[in-house]
Each structure stands twice: as structure tokens, then as C-alpha cells.
Amino acid sequence: MKTFLTLFKYERRSLFPSLRLKRRPDIIGGFLSLAVSLLVIAVFLLLVAAVADSYVTIKLDKVSDPTARSLELLNALYTIAILGLAAMCLEKMRTSLVSFAGKKIFLRIPVGSGTMFLSKFAALLLWNYVTAFCLILPINLIFYHVLQPGMAFITNSLLVLLLLPMASFLIATLLLLPYIKVIDFLKTRYFLTFVILSAALVGAFFLYSKMLSVLQGLYETGSVKFLFSKKFVSVLQTLDKVTYPANSLARIALGQDTQNSLMISGGVAVLALLIMLIVTKKLYKVTLYKDENRKVKRGRRHVIARRPLFALMRKEFITVFREPKHLFSYFAIAITMPFMVYCCYTLFETLIINAIGLTFELALAMIVVLVFSILTNTFCATNITRDGLSALKAKIFPMKPSRILLSKVLFCNIVSSLSIIASVIVLALLADLSVVNAIIVGAIGLVFSLSQIFIATRMDLNHARVTRGPAEAAKASNRTIAKTITVGMFFAIIIGFLSLFISVFAGAELPEFLLGIYVHEYYTYVVPSVIALIYFTLSCLYYSLNIERAFEKLVR
Amino acid sequence: MLIEIRHLYKRYNKKADFAIEDISIVGNEGEIIGILGHNGAGKSTTIKCITGMHPYEAGSVSIAGYDLATRPIEAKMNFGYVSDEYSLFEQMTGYEFINFMADIYKVKRRDRKERIKKFQRMLALGDSIYNPISSYSHGMKQKVSFMGALIHDPKVFILDEPMVGLDPHTANEVKNFFREHSSRGNLVLFSSHNLDVVEKMCDRVYIIDQGQILKELDMAVFKSVGGRLEDYFLSMTQRVART
């Protein structure tokens, strides 16, 4: 028991690293992460509140049934929560149970595999509970606030909080072994991984854009009733019949058929624990002795002699393309950028036209392209640290440090340039952006993107903490990423809003308090271009100043 | 002279004591030189300064006649380095990594093919060099590091704790290679705390402790008077510890 508790404590610490007090807290990074998280949560809760408010008042065949509608809606929300939690928990399980650090140490120390895996599972269960608490509590509070289902709902919610994480835990545990197999299969199938990740990202963004369009409808009509049809309601009714144990949990919360629902949900919890014990036994061979039995796909054997600069660029490509985390955060985002740009552009264009009856295609395209190029280029803030200890290897290369770093900048610039060019082509072909405007947006986007790469790379070089593993490297880069985004957003907002401002006054005189200058049409092109060039010049200076010395200072 | 280090000083931050102090090492063509010391004695710091991995406060490093501070590219072109922590690009295959290193050192296609074959045989790597480095064991990574460092046939071969993780057969092959490489007029410089390897392999040994060179031994002379390196090293380093 003592061993179990010691291991559990260790696991708990690695699953909740942010709870540890840091010597140098990352205030900007922390604030930005918190702000983004709160924004996403607020949008989600706003949507839940609006949907709940509208859905329960729907009349089917002129008959309103708020109790049945509440049940269907709560069931749908719990189903989404269980599946979302299961997906998150599955990946946590894989990293915690299969690719965990110190695996070899566990092979040596006198700790039984059962104790070790149970401690890991216990910590994962705790993680599941904490995450579920953060997710379900706001949903239930919003639900209570909007629908006023009575005080019993609050106490019943506690029961739901106790039982719901077990359901997601059961799904994750059941899927764990096949999931490990799939991940192993994909390990050296880089292109397939790339396709899957890109498709997943497109899917996720498609859902997100749908959510935004619901919000747009809400903004325009004041309700989301337009969303609900008889067909939609019948889908939720069918879901309510089949989605065990989410439907039981919804019934527990609303105090309907509590006894049976408690038995079903309790049964799921017991089953989750049983499955956990079975999987624990299977895991020993799958994880601890995995490396020894590993099958790998062989690489190519031909020799192509390259120039050092191209060899370094190829190295960058390989190290990014063959690492799923990097592949996702760079290539997958870069390739889906045109789709994301198109979705956002059309959505905001409709919003603006509906709101003020005018369109500012150039300014809007500019803002959207610049913001997404910032998103893509955040990856460049790991240009040095993502190599881990290997970053130091470059110091022995017989090349000028500026040339070594140039290879990283060029590689990133090729990727992001292709992404920007594809985005403006999509806007020109599928949206109503004129060719001239597309060329202007593309050119400014390319200059802006290169500036971002310069800033991100140099910031990473200045603050690089060369660490042993990629996970530590990723953590070390968080601060740089936050700063890069802040600088980029500052200039993107200036360029975007100046462009918007000039579009409003194009062909007219500015008001007296703004000096009354006549705004020529061509200002819409010239002013953003000048700002972009100023940003480019500043970033060039920042990047190149004492770059050799900064590289020499790079140590572990 | 292939390597000349004069009065090298290094500290990790301004408030800290010097990690190495007044280190001077000289290496000639055809020599195998060992740097011997306890863990934390300053061996790795010395080697990292020689290779340009770490900046240093004072002193000079010259490799094959090129000063590391003023002619770094030429100096780096003339040595190959195997680190104590194999820093490899794990997403590459061993073969890709070796070719990458060959590209960096501008090795001609024909030469690299020949050398890869030679080292593949010597290090008993077989077809496993076509697998991703991430799938390698510690010993395998060490072997690939060797190949990457030697692909340009450097005049100076620098290694930090080279025998760690190698199987006996490969360790023996590596020792033979050290002799063969030095016999062609090149220099091998390595750090170790393995007294046996240093005693058998080296022409000259620098004993280092607490960041300072305690003694430079000419092994031929030392052995001719019946000296045993283990006894000598322990007596030297214990004496320093007492004082």
C-alpha cells in the first residue's frame, strides 16, 4: 500500500504539473493561456445557455414539453462530455501508461507491474474527475440558471459528477489497447499520420465554424430556434434512447427514474474498475518490453550529396514531418490554413454585410490571413528548443551560425509562404476577393509571415533552454510562443484596422480632428504595405543583431 | 601539432568558481591522448570547450593550426566529435544521419559510400542503420555517433567517454580503429574514467581533478619504470582531495 501511495503521488505530480510552483512563473504565457481558455469556455457556455433556453420551449405539434426537452438536451450534453473526456483520457492514458519517462527505471526497481499500473490508473482517474468537474459543473450551473429545474438538481449533479467520469474512463480503458496498436502502426507511416491529423483538424475547425455560425444566427435573430427542426428534435430523442449511461445520468440529474438510472450508472462504474484490472494485466507486455519487440519500417538507402544549407533544411523537414506533435502543430495547421481562412472570411463577411450593409474585403482578408499566419508561425518559436540536446550538435558544424539558423528560417518560410499563397488563391477563387486584392493580401502576408519567423526564431534563440527531451523542450518554448503571438497580434491589428479605417474613408476627406487629409483609393494598399515593411525591417534588425554571439551562448 | 590548448579557463556563470582552470594540452600527429579524471573533474567541460560547444572565459584552442576563436569553420572542419550524450536527430534513420553529417562536412559521394561500408562492417551495424534512430539502443546510438563523427575522416578525433554502452566486440573494434586512425598521422583525444582503457590505449595521459591538470604522463616512460596507472591516479587524486 505504501509503495502504491508513493507511486500514486509521483504519477499525480506528472499529471498535474501546472500545480507545482515555478521559480520563474511565465506570467504572459499563463495570462494568454487563461484568457484563451476562458474565451473558449465562455463561448461554449453562452451557446449552451442559448440552446437550452430555446430548445426547451420548442413546441412539437403545438405541444410544449419542457421536461422531455430538458432530458434530451442534458443527455446530448452529457454524451458529448463523456466522449470528449474519453478522447482526452485515452491520449493521457497512452502517454502515462506506454510512453512514460523512466520506463527503464521501473523495470529495475522492485515494484510489481500491478502496483505500478494501478497507481498510474488511479492518478488518471483523479485527472478524469478533475477535468470532468471543470467541464460538467459549469454546464450544470448554466442549465440550472436557465431552466430552474429545482434545488434537487444541485444535489443530483453531485451524483452525476461522481458517476460520469467513470463512464468516460470505461470507454478510454476499453479503447486503450487498440489505440496503442493504431499509434504503433502509424509510428513510421508519416504521410498517413499527416493525412489523418490534417483531416481531424479540418473536421474540428468545421465543427467550430458551425458553432460560430450558430452564434452568428443568435446575434442576428436573438434566438437559436432557427437551428431546431422536427428532425433535429427526433435525433436527440433517438440519442436519449441509446446513449447509455449518459441518458441515465441525465435522468439522475433531473430526478427522473432515479433508482434504475443509479443502478445502470453504478454498474458502468463497477465495469470500468473491472476492465481497468484486466487491462492492467495485459499492459505489462505491451509497454515495458515494447521497445525490444519493436518492428520498424526501413528507410531508403540511396545517397544524394547535398549542399550543407540544403542538408540542414532537409533535416528540419524530417525532424518536423516525422514527429506527430510537430507534424500537427506545423504541417497540419499550414495545410488546413486555406480552409480555415476561407471559413472565417466568409463568416465574418456575412456578419459585417448583415450588420452594416457594406463589405471591406481587403481589410477583412488581410486581418484573417495575418491572424492565421501568426497561428501557423507560432511553431517557429520552437525552432531551437524543439531539437532538445541535438540543438547543441549544430555548434560543432563547420558553418557560420547565421547560416545554420538561416536554414531554419528558410524552411519555415517555405511552409508558411505556400500556406499563405494557397489561402489567397482560395479566397480569390471561392470567396469574392478580387485578384488585385488577393495579390496585395498575399504580398503583405508573405512579408508579415517572414517577419514573424524572424522574431520567433530569435526569441527562441535568446531564451532557449536546451533540454533533454521534446516534452521539456515544448514546455521551455511556451514563454517564447506567448511573446511571439503578442508581438504578431499587435502588428496584425495595426495593419488590419488601418486597412479597415482607410477603406471606410477611401475617396473622401478625413474629419477635421483627423487633419482633414484626403484619402486616396491607393492608400488602402500603400499604408498596410508600409506598416508591414516597417515590421519586416524591425524584425530583420532584431533577428540579425549579434546573432552569432547569441548562438555561441547557447548551452544546456 | 594537431591540437594546442593554452591556459583554458571556463566557468558556468560569473559568480561560480572556474569549472576548469589553466588547462593546457598539446597533441601531435599519430598520438592517442587520454584525459583521465573522476566524475565531475572537468573532463567533459574541457572537451566541450575544445569543440566549441561551450564558450570559454580565457585561453586559446587551436586545431590543425586553426584557432577556434578566429577561424572556427576551418578548425571545426578538422575534427570529429562524439559526445557523452549522444545528441542525434532521432527522427532520422542512422543512414540518413550519417549522410546528413557527410553533407555538412562536404564529403564526396564516393568517399562517403566507402566509409559507410567500412564503418558498417567495423561496428557490426548491418542493416539496422536503415532504421529510425529512435528505435536504437544506447550502444547503437553510440555507433551511429561514431560514424557521423568519422565520415569526413577528421585529422583530430575527439571523444567524451567513448566506451560507455559499447559491447565488448565493438569496444575492441573501436580501440583498433583508434590505433589505425592515429597510425595514419591523425590524433585521437578522448576522456575517460576507465583506467584500463586509458592505460592500454594512450601514448600520453592528462590526469585532471577539480578542473585542473594534475599531471601529464608519457605512458611509454611511465610503463618503462613499472608504473601502474590505477595506483598512480588514486594516489594523485586522493592527495588533492586531502589538501
Interface residues (C-beta under 8 A of the other chain):
Chain A: T188 D291 R294 V296 R298 G299 R300 R301 V303 I304 A305 R306 R307 P308 F310 A311 L312 R314 K315 I318 T319 F321 R322 E323 D387 G388 L389 S390 L392 K393 K395 I396 F397 P398 M399 K400 E552 K553 V555
Chain B: T51 G52 M53 H54 P55 P72 I73 E74 A75 K76 M77 F79 Y81 S83 E85 S87 L88 F89 E90 Q91 M92 T93 Y95 E96 N99 F100 A102 D103 I104 Y105 K106 V107 K108 R109 R112 K113 D127 Y130 N131 P132 S135
